[in-house]
Amino acid sequence: MTPFLAEVMGTAIVIVIGNGVVANVVLPKTKGNNGGLAAIILGWAFAVFFGVYVTGGISGGHLNPAVTIALATVGKFSWALVPGYILAQLIGAALGQFIVWMVYKDHFNECKDQAAQLACFSTSPSIPNKTQNFIVETLVTFVFILGVLFLKPAGVEIGSLSALPVALLVAAIGFGLGGPTGFAINPARDLGPRIMHFVLPMKGKGPSDWGYALIPVAGPIIGGILAAIIYLQFLQ
């Protein structure tokens, strides 16, 4: 398997499990309806664990443009490979979301809450305030990427062996910092599924909230770059 296909598959795994858990908790008439925030956060942690574990030995298990760009910024990844990795991650996120939609298709059609439908695809703020929402996504991703960067000096490769600590970091961020915006921390995780929300048919579907879409894309990228700069200047 090529690194490109590994990034497609790994990101798809993350979205299938992560947004699959959200759909199971949020949508009506599912077995997991009203399962709560803890189920969603742990679901995302498991999603990242399996995605990174499966692909870490092939592509490094980035599965996130913010990770890819940050690693390139600190010199641990080639800039020439960055566009291909990001494309693979977007394709994988869209593919994973299509699978979630197929599995929960009847439940999406039963759901009369447009915001709940969209929540199964992409993030949204609990209190809409674009300036503050952007700051939150930037800072939360800063914390996440800084943690990822410290795995290498600790002797843990950014690959399959780092799957568990990265997953635990995702869970910790979700429990501690995920309340304001839903902690996207991954541009592909938000943009790929949001595109699928726009494209896929659902009864009573509302808008895809493109006015907010730039925040969970730009915030994580900037947060990742800031983490890389701080790491290079002061912490390595």
Sequence and secondary structure as in RCSB ss.txt:
>XXXX:A:sequence
MTPFLAEVMGTAIVIVIGNGVVANVVLPKTKGNNGGLAAIILGWAFAVFFGVYVTGGISGGHLNPAVTIALATVG
KFSWALVPGYILAQLIGAALGQFIVWMVYKDHFNECKDQAAQLACFSTSPSIPNKTQNFIVETLVTFVFILGVLF
LKPAGVEIGSLSALPVALLVAAIGFGLGGPTGFAINPARDLGPRIMHFVLPMKGKGPSDWGYALIPVAGPIIGGI
LAAIIYLQFLQ
>XXXX:A:secstr
  HHHHHHHHHHHHHHHHHHHHHHHHSTT TTTT  HHHHHHHHHHHHHHHHHHHHHHH    SHHHHHHHHHTT
SS GGGHHHHHHHHHHHHHHHHHHHHHHTHHHHHH   HHHHHHTTS   SS  HHHHHHHHHHHHHHHHHHHHT
TTTTT  SSGGGHHHHHHHHHHHHHHH TTT     HHHHHHHHHHHHHS  TT     HHHHTHHHHHHHHHHH
HHHHHIIIII 
